[in-house]
Structures are given as C-alpha cells and as structure tokens.
C-alpha cells in the first residue's frame, strides 16, 4: 500500500527532524518505506503498518500547524522550530512553557533579554540556538562573552597567559558548546575565529556583523558596559542577553546594567524580554525548592 501526505504550510525540515530522525523513527517503528519529495511524505508497506505510520505523521503535522508562531516580519515559524532546537550532537526541546516562549522569542527578535534564576536554561538554550544558526549558515560566527567581574575585568593581576586567566570565568560557555558540537569541530571553529569566547572587556570598539552574540551573566555588567555591548551589534546579527538579577556580584554602589535596561529598553520594538522562574528550572527538583526558599527569604 502507498500513501502520500502533503506537508504544505509547514517547514519540511521541522517535520523530517534533524538528519531525518523523525522519518527514520517512522520507518523503524512501523517497518514501512519512507521518503519525502516536493513537500510530500510518501509511505509504502503493509496496509496496517502504513495506516499506523500515517496517523503518526498527521498528528505531527497538526501539532506543528496549530502551534506555529508569526515573527515580526509576518513570517510563519513552525512550532517544531519554536519549541525545539536541532544541533549536530542533539535536539533540545523546551521543557516548560517559559522555555518555549524563550526559544520562540529568539526566533522572532534580533535582541532577546532572558532573565531568571539558575537552572532555567538561559545560557544553555541561547548557546544551542546560536549553534543551530551557525550550522544553518544564518550567521557566519558566534561570539560568546561574559563579564569577568570576579577578576575585576582587568585580569592583569592573575598569573599565566590570558587564556589561563579568563578560562574559569568562561568555562560554562565552553561546557555548553561541548553539548552541541563535536570537539574537533569546536577546536576548528575556535582556531578560525568562527566561534569566539572572550571576556566582555574584549568587545569594546568592535562591530559584530553576521554574528550570533551572547552576553552571559549580564547582571554583572555596569550600565556603561551594557551600553557598550549592545551597541556592538551589526547588520544581520542576533543578540541574546542572559542573567539573574538576584545574583548581582557588583559592588553595592554600582547599579547593574541588566536591571537598568529592563526599564530603559522595555518599549523598543524588536527587543523582547523573557522572564523565567522556578517553574522553568530543569535541574534536580531540589533546585526549584532552593530557589523558592531564597525568594521567600528576600520577600521578608
């Protein structure tokens, strides 16, 4: 038996999955031949198996069509793209409504500011999205940066070469990259500056075109540093700023740039603020309880 299923109105790659994983799953589960040509999925095999496979494909199509979102330019972004991210090593799906909103915001807007506690996926999802953009050639390079506030940002008094000085502060960004790209590819990208991981101080005086730029731990930027960073944005670039405003390590007399931009930039079209909470924590369930305990303490 043969069945052909049109998939018009849905991005084909979101149906087939990364490296055709969804089509391979259909084939393995139901023992049918599966192919996709000209926005049509073709199924061939025993009638009962084909009917079962067809149900699964159509259910996936309904889900994607019902949950598609519209970006600022009026383009349809399929639900699969809005709630999941495909990278060479793994596909990541949103594990909470807040994370789904965050992924959709990164698809829709050129600047996204993600604010929330530890464990909500702020950095992890941003790096995954950046890798996906690079692999899909929607940008030419990635720039990942953090303020090295514990080292005074000058880093001069620490022993060793510059790489040794900044490594402890940038290590979480490397860890995230390792989850999404093979080591040899990361090494090659770093050597060719396709991926750059650097302290925030190294962003001064630059213009970043065709880049996906992430500022992590942004609660530890001053207002001047935040302005400097945001004005580095060039043509065809995307910027994601992440931070936890309850974990500011700046001296008491210095106001956080991340807290400031919540009010300063709130009404600018094209910039979206996404607020994550303990409900979006995807680490051990005790982490949610710890966050709630500290929030209750801060309210008293």
N, C-alpha and C positions, 0 to 999 in steps of 0.2 A: 504494500500500500504506500502511496505517496501523498504528502500534504505540503502545501506551500502557504506560508504565513507572511503577509506583508507587514513590514515594520515601519511604515512611513510615519513621520511625526516624532520619531524617537531617534536619538543619535545611535547609529549602528554599533559603535564600539562600546557603548554602555550596555547593550544587550549581549554582545558576544563575550564581554568581560576581558580583563587583562590577559593577553596571549590566548584569547578564545577559551578561557577557562569555563565559562558558562556552557558554551556549545560542547566542550569536551565532557562536562558533567552530564549533560543530557544523553550524549552518546554512551557513556559508561553505565549510567543508571538504567537506561531502557533498552540498550542494545540495538539502537537504530542508527542509520547513517544520517549525519547532519552536515549541511553546508549552508553558506549564506552568500548570495549573489544579488546585486542590484536591489538592495534593501528588501530582500525576501529571504526568509529562512525555509529551507527545504528539508523535510523529514521523510525517510524511506525505511520500511521494515515491516514486521508483522503488524496487523491491524491493531491489536490490543496495545502493543508497545508504542506505536505511532500515536494513538489517541491519548495515551498517558503522557507522552512527551509533549504533545500539542497543548494539553492542559497546562503544563508547567511553563511553556513558553508564553502562552497567552496571559497567564497570571502575572508573569514578569512584565509583560507589555502594559497591562492595566496599571500595575503599581507605578511604573515609570511615567506613564501619561498623566495619571491622577496627581502625582506629586511634583511635576515639573514646575520650575520657577522661571520668572522673567527677569532678565538683568536690566541695568539702567538704559541700555540701548534698545530694549524691546526684543532681544533675542531669547529664545527658549533654551533654558538649561535643563536637561533631563534630570529626573530625580536621582538616578544612579550616580550622576556626576555631582549632584548637590548634597548627597549624604554619604558618599564614599570617595576614596582617593586610591588610584592604582599606581603602584611604583614597581620597579623591576624586581624587588625582593618580596613584596607582599601588597595585598589590598587592605585598606583600612576603612572600616565602616563606622559611622557615627554611633556611639553607644548611649547617647542621650539626646533629647530634643535640642538642648543647648549646643551640643557639638554639631548637630545637623545644621542649626542656624549659622554657626561659625563657618562651616565648610561652604554653605551657600553664600555667605557674605564675602568670602574670599573669591568666589567665582564671579560675583556681581560687581564688586567695587575695587577701585585701584588702591585705596588706603583702607585698611581694616585695623581697628584697635581692639584687642581682646584682653579683657580684664577679669581676673578670677583667681581663686586660691590654687595652691599646688595640687597636682594630680588631675586637673580638669582637661589636660591635653592641649593647652595653649601653644606651647612650643612644639610638641610632637606633631600636631596636625598642621601647623604652619610649615615645618620642615618637609613633611610629606607632600603638601601642596606645592611647595617650591620645587621639589624633586620631580613631581609629575609635570609641572610646567617646563622644566628643563628637558626632560625626556621627550615631551611632545613638541619641543622646539618653539614653544610660545615665548620663551625668553632665551637669551644667549648665555646668561650666567646667573649664579646665585651669590648673594652677599649676606653672610650671617654675622651679626655683631652683638656685643654685649658691653655695657659699661663695667670696667674692671674697678668698681668703686672700692673694694677692699684693699686694692693696691694703690689707691689714690689716683688712678688713671695715668699717672706719670710712669709708673712701673720701673723707674730708674734705680730705685734703691734695692730691688730684688736681684739676687745673684743669677748668673747664667745669661745665655743668649735670649733674644726677645721671645722666641718660641717657647722657651722654658718658663719665662716669666708669665706669659699670658695663658699657657696651657690649662692651669687649674680653673681659670675663670671661663674658658671657652669649651671645656671638656663636654658639658652636657649637649652642646650643639654637634660635636663630633659623634657622640653616642647616638643621637637621633639620626644622623646621616647613615651610620652603620646599619640601622634597622631597615633602610630603604634602598641602599645601593651596595653592590659587591665591593669589597675592599680595594681590588685592583682598579676599579673604575673611580672610586673616591680619590685614590692616590693620583691617578692620571688627571682628574679634574682639578685637584689642588695644584699639581705641578704646572698646569697650563693656565691657572687662574680662572678657570671656568667656574670653580667654586672657591670662594674666599671666605675664610673665617678669621675675624680680626676684632680687636678692641674698638669701641666706639670712637676713641680719640683719632683713629686712623681714617675716619670718614671725612674729616674736615677738608674743605677745599675741593671736593670731588663732585662730579655729576655722573649719576648712575643711569645710563640708558640701557634699554633692552635687558633689564635685570629684575629678578625677584629678590627683594631686600627684606630681611627680618631683623628687627631690633628686639632682642630678648631682655628680660629683667629690666624693663623700661621704667619701673618705679624708682630706679636708682639713677635716673638722669636728672640733671637740673633743667630748668626752663630753657636756658641758653643752649644746652646740649640737645634738647629735644627739637628746638627750632633749627639748629644746625643739621640734625639728622633728617628731618622731614623735608628740608629744602635741598637735600642732595638728590631728590627724586627727579629722574629724567624722562625722556619720551619712551613710551611703550614699556613702562615699568610698573611693578606692583609692589606695594609696601605693606608689611604686616608688623604691627607693634604689639608686644605681649608684656604683661606684667601683673603683679599682685600688689594692690595699693595698701594692703595690710602688712606688707613686709618691706617697708622702706628702710634702707640702711644708710641714708644720707644723714649728715649732722643735723641736729634739731633746728638750727637756724636756716636751713636750706630747703626750699619748697620743691617737691617732686614735680618734674616736668610732665609725668604721666597724669598726675592728679590735675594739673593745670589745664591740659588740653581737653579734658572732659567737658569743661565749660567753654573754653576758648574756641574750639573747633566743632562743637556739637551740632551747629546748624549749617555746616558746609555740605552741600550736595556732593556725593561721590566719596565721602568719608563715612564709614559705618562703625559704630561702637557696639561690641558684643560683650555682654556681661554673663559670665559663667559663675556657678555657685557650687555648694557642696553636693547638689543633686547631680552635677556633671562629673564628679570625681570618679575615675575609673581605676584607681589603685585599690589596695586592700580595703575592705569595708570599714576597718578601724580608722582609716584616714578620714572618711566622712565624719565619723563621731568626734575625732580630734578637732577637725575644723569647726564643727558646731560648738564644741566646748569653748574654744578660743573666741568665737564670735559672741557667745553668751557672756564671757568674761568682759569683752570690750564694750558691751552694752550696759554693764553695771557701773 
